[in-house]
Amino acid sequence: MATGEESSPLRIGHAERTAAQQALDEHLAAGRLGIDEYADRSAVAANAVVAADLAALFTDLPQPHPELPGTPAAPPPTAPLPVTPPPGEVAPSTDGALGRTGPGLMGVAIVVAIGLFLLTRQGGVFLLIPLAAVLLWFSRR
């Protein structure tokens, strides 16, 4: 057994060898490995006994790597960052259809209130304007 800071090599099983083979398959499909190199690495993966044997196969390859005992798991993928427009450009609106038609609907509410006032001579119809504004505001949320 090893002493000091070194630990004994961790043995692996079929699951780890299969995971390594699947990762090598993906690298072959992505064109990162040639057929001969893929065959060599597959043979090493099939005969691997300890985790270090498999880890050595992926030192020069990007993800995916197999999860091996004794090695830290790959960090979870992060959420994509929001895209900001270049300086001088305005970001597109994300309000949807209501965000584009809201100002027009307020104009219609004003015209309808004036028309109703002229027909009915009731000043209370002008309360439709703030009512329409409140309804549009709540519908955007």
DSSP file (Angstrom, degrees, kcal/mol; ACC not computed):
  #  RESIDUE AA STRUCTURE BP1 BP2  ACC     N-H-->O    O-->H-N    N-H-->O    O-->H-N    TCO  KAPPA ALPHA  PHI   PSI    X-CA   Y-CA   Z-CA
    1    1 A M              0   0    0      0, 0.0     2,-0.2     0, 0.0     6,-0.0   0.000 360.0 360.0 360.0 149.7    0.0    0.0    0.0
    2    2 A A        -     0   0    0      3,-0.0     2,-0.3     2,-0.0     6,-0.2  -0.494 360.0-159.6 -80.4 151.3    1.1    3.6   -0.6
    3    3 A T    >   +     0   0    0     -2,-0.2     3,-0.9     4,-0.1     2,-0.2  -0.761  49.1  22.4-123.6 172.2    2.0    5.8    2.2
    4    4 A G  T 3  S-     0   0    0     -2,-0.3    -2,-0.0     1,-0.2     0, 0.0  -0.502 123.4 -19.8  77.0-139.4    2.2    9.6    2.7
    5    5 A E  T 3  S+     0   0    0     -2,-0.2    -1,-0.2     2,-0.1     2,-0.2   0.693 115.1  90.8 -82.3 -19.1    0.4   11.9    0.3
    6    6 A E    <   -     0   0    0     -3,-0.9     2,-0.3     1,-0.0     0, 0.0  -0.517  63.6-154.4 -76.6 144.4    0.0    9.3   -2.4
    7    7 A S        -     0   0    0     -2,-0.2    -4,-0.1     1,-0.1     3,-0.1  -0.799  28.4 -92.1-113.1 161.5   -3.1    7.2   -2.4
    8    8 A S        -     0   0    0     -2,-0.3    -1,-0.1    -6,-0.2     2,-0.0  -0.403  52.5 -92.9 -70.5 148.2   -3.5    3.7   -3.8
    9    9 A P        -     0   0    0      0, 0.0     2,-0.6     0, 0.0    -1,-0.1  -0.343  39.5-123.4 -62.3 139.1   -4.8    3.5   -7.4
   10   10 A L        -     0   0    0     59,-0.2    41,-2.7    -3,-0.1    42,-0.2  -0.741  22.7-134.4 -88.0 124.8   -8.5    3.2   -7.6
   11   11 A R  B     -A   50   0A   0     -2,-0.6    39,-0.3    39,-0.2     2,-0.2  -0.436  19.6-149.9 -75.9 151.4   -9.6    0.2   -9.6
   12   12 A I        -     0   0    0     37,-2.3     2,-0.2    -2,-0.1    -1,-0.0  -0.728   5.8-152.9-118.5 168.3  -12.4    0.6  -12.2
   13   13 A G     >  -     0   0    0     -2,-0.2     4,-1.9    37,-0.0     3,-0.2  -0.500  44.2 -69.8-125.7-164.5  -15.1   -1.7  -13.5
   14   14 A H  H  > S+     0   0    0      1,-0.2     4,-2.7     2,-0.2     5,-0.2   0.860 124.1  59.0 -60.6 -38.1  -17.2   -2.3  -16.6
   15   15 A A  H  > S+     0   0    0      1,-0.2     4,-2.2     2,-0.2    -1,-0.2   0.915 108.2  44.1 -61.5 -43.6  -19.2    0.9  -16.1
   16   16 A E  H  > S+     0   0    0      2,-0.2     4,-2.2    -3,-0.2    -1,-0.2   0.899 113.8  49.9 -69.0 -40.4  -16.1    3.2  -16.2
   17   17 A R  H  X S+     0   0    0     -4,-1.9     4,-2.2     2,-0.2    -2,-0.2   0.900 112.0  49.0 -64.3 -38.8  -14.6    1.4  -19.2
   18   18 A T  H  X S+     0   0    0     -4,-2.7     4,-2.4     2,-0.2    -2,-0.2   0.909 110.1  50.7 -66.1 -42.2  -18.0    1.7  -21.1
   19   19 A A  H  X S+     0   0    0     -4,-2.2     4,-2.1    -5,-0.2    -2,-0.2   0.898 110.9  49.2 -62.6 -39.8  -18.2    5.4  -20.3
   20   20 A A  H  X S+     0   0    0     -4,-2.2     4,-2.4     2,-0.2    -1,-0.2   0.904 110.1  51.1 -65.2 -40.8  -14.7    5.9  -21.6
   21   21 A Q  H  X S+     0   0    0     -4,-2.2     4,-2.2     1,-0.2    -2,-0.2   0.905 109.8  49.8 -63.3 -41.4  -15.5    4.0  -24.8
   22   22 A Q  H  X S+     0   0    0     -4,-2.4     4,-1.9     2,-0.2    -1,-0.2   0.897 110.5  49.9 -64.9 -39.6  -18.6    6.2  -25.3
   23   23 A A  H  X S+     0   0    0     -4,-2.1     4,-2.0     1,-0.2    -2,-0.2   0.906 110.3  50.2 -65.0 -40.5  -16.6    9.4  -24.8
   24   24 A L  H  X S+     0   0    0     -4,-2.4     4,-2.2     1,-0.2    -2,-0.2   0.883 107.1  55.5 -63.9 -36.9  -14.0    8.1  -27.3
   25   25 A D  H  X S+     0   0    0     -4,-2.2     4,-2.5     1,-0.2    -1,-0.2   0.911 107.5  49.3 -59.3 -42.9  -16.8    7.4  -29.8
   26   26 A E  H  X S+     0   0    0     -4,-1.9     4,-1.9     1,-0.2    -1,-0.2   0.892 110.2  50.1 -65.8 -38.8  -18.0   11.0  -29.5
   27   27 A H  H  <>S+     0   0    0     -4,-2.0     5,-2.3     2,-0.2     6,-0.9   0.869 110.7  50.0 -68.1 -35.1  -14.5   12.3  -30.1
   28   28 A L  H ><5S+     0   0    0     -4,-2.2     3,-1.2     4,-0.2    -2,-0.2   0.934 111.0  49.0 -65.1 -45.3  -14.1   10.1  -33.1
   29   29 A A  H 3<5S+     0   0    0     -4,-2.5    -2,-0.2     1,-0.3    -1,-0.2   0.832 109.4  52.8 -63.9 -31.8  -17.5   11.3  -34.5
   30   30 A A  T 3<5S-     0   0    0     -4,-1.9    -1,-0.3    -5,-0.2    -2,-0.2   0.555 116.6-115.2 -81.0  -7.1  -16.4   14.9  -33.8
   31   31 A G  T < 5S+     0   0    0     -3,-1.2    -3,-0.2    -4,-0.5    -2,-0.1   0.625  83.0 120.1  85.6  13.5  -13.2   14.3  -35.8
   32   32 A R  S   <S+     0   0    0     -5,-2.3     2,-0.4    -6,-0.2    -4,-0.2   0.717  72.3  46.2 -81.8 -20.9  -10.8   14.8  -32.9
   33   33 A L  S    S-     0   0    0     -6,-0.9    -2,-0.2    -9,-0.1     2,-0.1  -0.954  76.9-136.1-123.2 140.9   -9.4   11.3  -33.3
   34   34 A G     >  -     0   0    0     -2,-0.4     4,-2.7     1,-0.1     5,-0.2  -0.425  35.0-102.8 -82.7 169.4   -8.2    9.4  -36.3
   35   35 A I  H  > S+     0   0    0      2,-0.2     4,-2.4     1,-0.2     5,-0.2   0.915 120.4  47.1 -61.0 -45.6   -9.2    5.8  -36.8
   36   36 A D  H  > S+     0   0    0      2,-0.2     4,-2.3     1,-0.2    -1,-0.2   0.927 114.9  45.3 -64.6 -44.7   -5.8    4.4  -35.8
   37   37 A E  H  > S+     0   0    0      1,-0.2     4,-2.7     2,-0.2     5,-0.2   0.893 112.2  52.7 -66.4 -38.1   -5.6    6.6  -32.7
   38   38 A Y  H  X S+     0   0    0     -4,-2.7     4,-2.6     2,-0.2    -2,-0.2   0.918 109.4  49.4 -60.9 -43.4   -9.2    5.7  -31.8
   39   39 A A  H  X S+     0   0    0     -4,-2.4     4,-2.0     2,-0.2    -2,-0.2   0.908 112.0  48.2 -63.2 -42.1   -8.4    2.0  -32.1
   40   40 A D  H  X S+     0   0    0     -4,-2.3     4,-2.0     2,-0.2    -2,-0.2   0.942 114.6  44.6 -64.1 -47.3   -5.3    2.4  -29.9
   41   41 A R  H  X S+     0   0    0     -4,-2.7     4,-2.5     1,-0.2    -2,-0.2   0.865 111.4  54.1 -67.6 -34.9   -7.2    4.3  -27.2
   42   42 A S  H  X S+     0   0    0     -4,-2.6     4,-2.4    -5,-0.2    -1,-0.2   0.894 107.6  50.4 -64.8 -38.8  -10.1    1.9  -27.4
   43   43 A A  H  X S+     0   0    0     -4,-2.0     4,-1.4     2,-0.2    -2,-0.2   0.908 111.4  47.9 -65.4 -41.3   -7.8   -1.0  -26.7
   44   44 A V  H  X S+     0   0    0     -4,-2.0     4,-0.6     1,-0.2    -2,-0.2   0.912 112.2  50.1 -64.8 -41.4   -6.3    0.8  -23.7
   45   45 A A  H >< S+     0   0    0     -4,-2.5     3,-0.8     1,-0.2    -2,-0.2   0.901 108.8  51.6 -63.7 -40.6   -9.7    1.6  -22.4
   46   46 A A  H 3< S+     0   0    0     -4,-2.4    -1,-0.2     1,-0.2    -2,-0.2   0.803 117.3  39.0 -67.2 -28.5  -10.9   -2.0  -22.8
   47   47 A N  H 3< S+     0   0    0     -4,-1.4    -1,-0.2    -3,-0.2    -2,-0.2   0.353  85.9 129.2-103.0   4.6   -7.9   -3.3  -20.8
   48   48 A A    <<  +     0   0    0     -3,-0.8   -31,-0.1    -4,-0.6     3,-0.1  -0.302  28.9 176.9 -64.5 143.6   -7.7   -0.5  -18.2
   49   49 A V        +     0   0    0      1,-0.2   -37,-2.3   -38,-0.1     2,-0.3   0.685  63.8  37.9-115.4 -36.6   -7.6   -1.6  -14.6
   50   50 A V  B >> S-A   11   0A   0    -39,-0.3     3,-1.1     1,-0.1     4,-1.0  -0.810  83.3-111.8-120.3 161.3   -7.2    1.6  -12.6
   51   51 A A  H 3> S+     0   0    0    -41,-2.7     4,-2.6    -2,-0.3     3,-0.3   0.827 113.6  62.9 -60.2 -34.4   -8.8    5.1  -13.1
   52   52 A A  H 3> S+     0   0    0    -42,-0.2     4,-1.9     1,-0.2    -1,-0.3   0.828  96.1  59.9 -62.8 -30.8   -5.4    6.6  -14.0
   53   53 A D  H <4 S+     0   0    0     -3,-1.1     4,-0.5     1,-0.2    -1,-0.2   0.919 111.8  39.0 -62.0 -42.5   -5.3    4.4  -17.1
   54   54 A L  H >< S+     0   0    0     -4,-1.0     3,-1.2    -3,-0.3     4,-0.5   0.889 111.0  57.6 -74.9 -39.6   -8.5    5.9  -18.4
   55   55 A A  H >< S+     0   0    0     -4,-2.6     3,-1.4     1,-0.3     4,-0.2   0.865  99.5  60.4 -59.8 -35.8   -7.7    9.4  -17.3
   56   56 A A  G >< S+     0   0    0     -4,-1.9     3,-0.7     1,-0.3    -1,-0.3   0.756  95.7  62.9 -64.3 -23.9   -4.5    9.4  -19.4
   57   57 A L  G <  S+     0   0    0     -3,-1.2    -1,-0.3    -4,-0.5    -2,-0.2   0.705 108.0  41.2 -72.3 -19.1   -6.6    8.8  -22.5
   58   58 A F  G X  S+     0   0    0     -3,-1.4     3,-1.2    -4,-0.5    -1,-0.2   0.252  77.6 105.0-116.4  11.9   -8.3   12.1  -22.2
   59   59 A T  T <  S+     0   0    0     -3,-0.7    -1,-0.1     1,-0.3    -2,-0.1   0.817  91.5  37.5 -65.5 -29.1   -5.6   14.5  -21.2
   60   60 A D  T 3  S+     0   0    0     -4,-0.2    -1,-0.3    -3,-0.2    -2,-0.1   0.234 105.9  83.9-105.8  13.4   -5.4   16.1  -24.7
   61   61 A L  S <  S-     0   0    0     -3,-1.2    -3,-0.0     1,-0.0   -34,-0.0  -0.907  71.0-130.1-118.4 144.0   -9.1   16.0  -25.4
   62   62 A P        -     0   0    0      0, 0.0    -2,-0.1     0, 0.0    -1,-0.0  -0.150  57.8 -26.2 -74.1-178.4  -11.9   18.4  -24.4
   63   63 A Q  S    S+     0   0    0      2,-0.1     2,-0.1   -36,-0.0     0, 0.0  -0.338  93.8  77.5 -59.8 148.5  -15.1   17.3  -22.8
   64   64 A P        +     0   0    0      0, 0.0   -37,-0.1     0, 0.0   -38,-0.0   0.331  59.7 160.1 -87.8 144.2  -16.8   14.7  -22.8
   65   65 A H        -     0   0    0     -2,-0.1     9,-0.1   -41,-0.0     2,-0.1  -0.928  42.8-106.2-120.4 150.3  -14.6   12.8  -20.3
   66   66 A P        -     0   0    0      0, 0.0     2,-0.6     0, 0.0   -50,-0.1  -0.477  34.3-110.7 -73.3 149.1  -15.9    9.8  -18.4
   67   67 A E        -     0   0    0     -2,-0.1   -48,-0.1     6,-0.0   -47,-0.1  -0.715  42.8-170.4 -79.0 124.5  -16.6   10.2  -14.7
   68   68 A L    >   -     0   0    0     -2,-0.6     3,-1.7     4,-0.2     2,-0.1  -0.872  28.7 -99.2-118.0 148.4  -13.9    8.3  -12.9
   69   69 A P  T 3  S+     0   0    0      0, 0.0   -59,-0.2     0, 0.0   -18,-0.1  -0.438 109.0  21.0 -64.9 137.1  -13.6    7.4   -9.2
   70   70 A G  T 3  S+     0   0    0      1,-0.3   -60,-0.0    -2,-0.1     0, 0.0   0.400 103.2 100.7  87.5  -3.5  -11.2    9.7   -7.4
   71   71 A T  S <  S-     0   0    0     -3,-1.7    -1,-0.3     1,-0.0     2,-0.1  -0.895  80.5-104.5-112.8 146.1  -11.5   12.5  -10.0
   72   72 A P        -     0   0    0      0, 0.0    -4,-0.2     0, 0.0     2,-0.0  -0.403  40.0-111.6 -67.2 143.0  -13.6   15.6   -9.6
   73   73 A A        -     0   0    0      1,-0.1    -6,-0.0    -6,-0.1     0, 0.0  -0.349  40.3 -90.7 -70.3 154.7  -16.8   15.6  -11.7
   74   74 A A        -     0   0    0     -9,-0.1    -1,-0.1     1,-0.1    -7,-0.0  -0.387  50.1-102.3 -63.8 142.3  -17.0   18.1  -14.5
   75   75 A P        -     0   0    0      0, 0.0    -1,-0.1     0, 0.0     3,-0.1  -0.352  43.1 -99.5 -65.6 148.6  -18.6   21.4  -13.5
   76   76 A P        -     0   0    0      0, 0.0     2,-0.0     0, 0.0    -3,-0.0  -0.364  46.0 -95.9 -66.8 148.6  -22.2   21.8  -14.4
   77   77 A P        -     0   0    0      0, 0.0     2,-0.2     0, 0.0    -3,-0.0  -0.356  41.4-127.2 -64.3 144.4  -22.8   23.9  -17.6
   78   78 A T        -     0   0    0      1,-0.1     3,-0.1    -3,-0.1     0, 0.0  -0.534  26.4 -95.8 -90.5 159.2  -23.6   27.5  -16.8
   79   79 A A        -     0   0    0     -2,-0.2    -1,-0.1     1,-0.1     2,-0.0  -0.437  50.6 -96.7 -68.9 146.2  -26.6   29.4  -18.2
   80   80 A P        -     0   0    0      0, 0.0    -1,-0.1     0, 0.0     3,-0.1  -0.373  40.6-114.2 -65.3 144.1  -25.8   31.4  -21.3
   81   81 A L        -     0   0    0      1,-0.1     2,-0.1    -3,-0.1    -3,-0.0  -0.472  36.0 -97.9 -75.8 148.9  -25.1   35.0  -20.7
   82   82 A P        -     0   0    0      0, 0.0     2,-0.5     0, 0.0    -1,-0.1  -0.396  38.4-118.3 -66.7 145.5  -27.5   37.6  -22.0
   83   83 A V        -     0   0    0     -2,-0.1     0, 0.0    -3,-0.1     0, 0.0  -0.723  26.5-158.8 -87.3 127.1  -26.5   39.1  -25.3
   84   84 A T        -     0   0    0     -2,-0.5     0, 0.0     7,-0.0     0, 0.0  -0.860  20.4-115.9-105.7 142.4  -25.9   42.8  -25.2
   85   85 A P        -     0   0    0      0, 0.0     3,-0.1     0, 0.0     6,-0.1  -0.336  39.3 -92.5 -71.8 157.5  -26.1   44.9  -28.4
   86   86 A P    >   -     0   0    0      0, 0.0     3,-2.0     0, 0.0     0, 0.0  -0.257  60.9 -74.9 -62.1 157.8  -23.0   46.7  -29.7
   87   87 A P  T 3  S+     0   0    0      0, 0.0     3,-0.1     0, 0.0    -3,-0.0  -0.276 121.7  27.5 -56.4 137.6  -22.5   50.3  -28.5
   88   88 A G  T 3  S+     0   0    0      1,-0.3     2,-0.3    -3,-0.1     0, 0.0   0.259 100.3 102.3  93.9 -11.5  -24.8   52.7  -30.3
   89   89 A E    <   -     0   0    0     -3,-2.0     2,-0.4    -4,-0.0    -1,-0.3  -0.785  68.1-128.4-105.2 150.7  -27.5   50.1  -31.0
   90   90 A V        -     0   0    0     -2,-0.3     3,-0.1    -3,-0.1     0, 0.0  -0.806  26.8-116.5 -96.9 135.0  -30.8   49.7  -29.1
   91   91 A A        -     0   0    0     -2,-0.4     3,-0.1     1,-0.1    -7,-0.0  -0.423  38.0-102.4 -67.0 142.3  -31.6   46.2  -27.8
   92   92 A P        -     0   0    0      0, 0.0     2,-0.1     0, 0.0    -1,-0.1  -0.354  41.8-102.2 -65.5 147.6  -34.8   44.7  -29.3
   93   93 A S        -     0   0    0      1,-0.1     3,-0.2    -3,-0.1     7,-0.0  -0.436  25.2-165.5 -71.2 141.1  -37.9   44.9  -27.2
   94   94 A T        +     0   0    0      1,-0.1    -1,-0.1    -2,-0.1     5,-0.0   0.136  62.6 103.4-110.1  17.6  -38.9   41.7  -25.4
   95   95 A D  S  > S-     0   0    0      1,-0.2     4,-0.5     2,-0.1     3,-0.4   0.682  73.0-146.2 -75.0 -17.7  -42.4   42.9  -24.5
   96   96 A G  H  >  -     0   0    0     -3,-0.2     4,-1.2     1,-0.2    -1,-0.2  -0.435  50.4 -32.1  83.1-162.2  -44.1   40.9  -27.3
   97   97 A A  H  > S+     0   0    0      1,-0.2     4,-1.9     2,-0.2     3,-0.3   0.876 137.7  53.4 -64.0 -40.2  -47.2   42.0  -29.2
   98   98 A L  H  > S+     0   0    0     -3,-0.4     4,-1.9     1,-0.2    -1,-0.2   0.869 104.4  55.8 -66.4 -35.3  -48.7   44.0  -26.3
   99   99 A G  H  < S+     0   0    0     -4,-0.5    -1,-0.2     1,-0.2    -2,-0.2   0.828 111.5  44.1 -64.8 -31.5  -45.5   46.0  -25.9
  100  100 A R  H  < S+     0   0    0     -4,-1.2     4,-0.3    -3,-0.3    -2,-0.2   0.800 121.4  37.7 -82.2 -29.5  -45.6   47.1  -29.5
  101  101 A T  H  X S+     0   0    0     -4,-1.9     4,-2.4     1,-0.1     5,-0.2   0.549  91.2  90.8 -99.5  -8.7  -49.4   47.9  -29.5
  102  102 A G  H  X S+     0   0    0     -4,-1.9     4,-1.9     1,-0.2     5,-0.2   0.918  87.6  47.6 -55.6 -50.0  -49.7   49.4  -26.0
  103  103 A P  H  > S+     0   0    0      0, 0.0     4,-1.8     0, 0.0    -1,-0.2   0.886 112.7  50.5 -60.9 -36.6  -49.0   53.0  -27.1
  104  104 A G  H  > S+     0   0    0     -4,-0.3     4,-2.1     1,-0.2    -2,-0.2   0.888 107.8  52.8 -66.4 -38.1  -51.5   52.6  -29.9
  105  105 A L  H  X S+     0   0    0     -4,-2.4     4,-2.2     1,-0.2    -1,-0.2   0.857 106.7  53.1 -66.3 -34.3  -54.1   51.2  -27.6
  106  106 A M  H  X S+     0   0    0     -4,-1.9     4,-2.0     2,-0.2    -1,-0.2   0.900 107.6  51.3 -66.8 -39.1  -53.7   54.3  -25.3
  107  107 A G  H  X S+     0   0    0     -4,-1.8     4,-2.2     1,-0.2    -2,-0.2   0.905 109.8  49.7 -62.0 -41.0  -54.3   56.5  -28.3
  108  108 A V  H  X S+     0   0    0     -4,-2.1     4,-2.7     1,-0.2    -2,-0.2   0.898 107.9  54.1 -63.8 -40.3  -57.5   54.6  -29.1
  109  109 A A  H  X S+     0   0    0     -4,-2.2     4,-2.2     1,-0.2    -1,-0.2   0.886 109.1  48.6 -62.1 -38.5  -58.6   55.0  -25.4
  110  110 A I  H  X S+     0   0    0     -4,-2.0     4,-2.3     2,-0.2    -1,-0.2   0.930 112.4  47.2 -67.0 -45.0  -58.1   58.8  -25.6
  111  111 A V  H  X S+     0   0    0     -4,-2.2     4,-2.6     1,-0.2    -2,-0.2   0.906 113.0  49.4 -63.0 -42.2  -60.1   59.1  -28.9
  112  112 A V  H  X S+     0   0    0     -4,-2.7     4,-2.7     2,-0.2    -1,-0.2   0.906 110.4  50.7 -64.3 -41.0  -62.9   56.8  -27.5
  113  113 A A  H  X S+     0   0    0     -4,-2.2     4,-2.2    -5,-0.2    -2,-0.2   0.918 112.0  46.6 -63.5 -43.1  -63.1   58.9  -24.3
  114  114 A I  H  X S+     0   0    0     -4,-2.3     4,-2.4     2,-0.2    -2,-0.2   0.921 113.1  49.8 -64.9 -42.5  -63.3   62.2  -26.3
  115  115 A G  H  X S+     0   0    0     -4,-2.6     4,-1.9     1,-0.2    -2,-0.2   0.917 111.7  47.7 -62.5 -43.0  -66.0   60.7  -28.6
  116  116 A L  H  X S+     0   0    0     -4,-2.7     4,-2.9     2,-0.2     5,-0.4   0.873 110.4  52.9 -65.8 -36.1  -68.0   59.4  -25.6
  117  117 A F  H  X S+     0   0    0     -4,-2.2     4,-2.7     1,-0.2    -2,-0.2   0.924 109.3  48.6 -63.7 -43.4  -67.7   62.8  -24.0
  118  118 A L  H  < S+     0   0    0     -4,-2.4    -1,-0.2     1,-0.2    -2,-0.2   0.853 117.2  42.8 -65.4 -33.4  -69.0   64.6  -27.1
  119  119 A L  H  < S+     0   0    0     -4,-1.9    -2,-0.2    -5,-0.2    -1,-0.2   0.891 130.1  22.6 -77.7 -40.7  -71.9   62.1  -27.3
  120  120 A T  H  < S-     0   0    0     -4,-2.9    -3,-0.2    -5,-0.2    -2,-0.2   0.645  85.1-138.6-105.0 -16.9  -72.9   62.0  -23.7
  121  121 A R     <  +     0   0    0     -4,-2.7     2,-0.5    -5,-0.4    -4,-0.1   0.804  57.9 137.5  55.6  32.9  -71.6   65.2  -22.2
  122  122 A Q    >   -     0   0    0     -6,-0.3     3,-1.2    -5,-0.1    -1,-0.2  -0.947  46.9-157.0-108.7 120.9  -70.5   63.2  -19.2
  123  123 A G  G >  S+     0   0    0     -2,-0.5     3,-1.6     1,-0.2     4,-0.2   0.691  83.8  78.3 -69.9 -19.1  -67.0   64.1  -17.8
  124  124 A G  G >  S+     0   0    0      1,-0.3     3,-1.8     2,-0.2    -1,-0.2   0.694  74.4  76.3 -65.3 -18.1  -66.7   60.7  -16.2
  125  125 A V  G X  S+     0   0    0     -3,-1.2     3,-1.7     1,-0.3    -1,-0.3   0.744  80.3  70.8 -66.4 -20.6  -65.8   59.1  -19.5
  126  126 A F  G X  S+     0   0    0     -3,-1.6     3,-1.1     1,-0.3    -1,-0.3   0.653  80.7  74.9 -70.5 -12.3  -62.3   60.6  -19.2
  127  127 A L  G <> S+     0   0    0     -3,-1.8     4,-1.6     1,-0.2    -1,-0.3   0.643  78.9  75.5 -70.5 -12.9  -61.7   58.1  -16.4
  128  128 A L  H <> S+     0   0    0     -3,-1.7     4,-2.6    -4,-0.2    -1,-0.2   0.811  85.9  62.8 -65.5 -28.4  -61.5   55.5  -19.2
  129  129 A I  H <> S+     0   0    0     -3,-1.1     4,-2.0    -4,-0.2    -1,-0.2   0.971 108.2  37.0 -66.1 -54.4  -58.0   56.8  -20.0
  130  130 A P  H  > S+     0   0    0      0, 0.0     4,-2.5     0, 0.0    -1,-0.2   0.859 115.7  56.8 -66.5 -29.8  -56.3   56.0  -16.7
  131  131 A L  H  X S+     0   0    0     -4,-1.6     4,-2.4     2,-0.2    -2,-0.2   0.923 107.8  47.1 -62.7 -43.4  -58.3   52.8  -16.5
  132  132 A A  H  X S+     0   0    0     -4,-2.6     4,-2.4     2,-0.2    -1,-0.2   0.895 111.2  52.1 -64.0 -39.6  -57.0   51.7  -19.9
  133  133 A A  H  X S+     0   0    0     -4,-2.0     4,-2.3     2,-0.2    -2,-0.2   0.919 110.4  47.6 -63.3 -43.2  -53.4   52.6  -18.8
  134  134 A V  H  X S+     0   0    0     -4,-2.5     4,-2.5     2,-0.2     5,-0.2   0.916 111.5  50.6 -64.8 -42.7  -53.8   50.5  -15.6
  135  135 A L  H  X S+     0   0    0     -4,-2.4     4,-1.9     1,-0.2    -2,-0.2   0.905 112.0  47.2 -62.7 -41.5  -55.2   47.5  -17.6
  136  136 A L  H  X S+     0   0    0     -4,-2.4     4,-1.1     2,-0.2    -1,-0.2   0.897 111.2  52.1 -65.4 -39.5  -52.3   47.7  -20.0
  137  137 A W  H  X S+     0   0    0     -4,-2.3     4,-0.5     1,-0.2     3,-0.4   0.924 112.6  44.0 -63.3 -45.2  -49.8   48.0  -17.2
  138  138 A F  H >< S+     0   0    0     -4,-2.5     3,-0.7     1,-0.2    -1,-0.2   0.828 108.6  57.9 -70.2 -30.7  -51.1   44.9  -15.4
  139  139 A S  H 3< S+     0   0    0     -4,-1.9    -1,-0.2     1,-0.2    -2,-0.2   0.738 100.9  58.0 -72.6 -20.6  -51.4   42.9  -18.6
  140  140 A R  H 3<        0   0    0     -4,-1.1    -1,-0.2    -3,-0.4    -2,-0.2   0.684 360.0 360.0 -79.2 -18.4  -47.7   43.4  -19.3
  141  141 A R    <<        0   0    0     -3,-0.7    -1,-0.2    -4,-0.5    -2,-0.2   0.439 360.0 360.0 -86.2 360.0  -46.7   41.8  -16.0
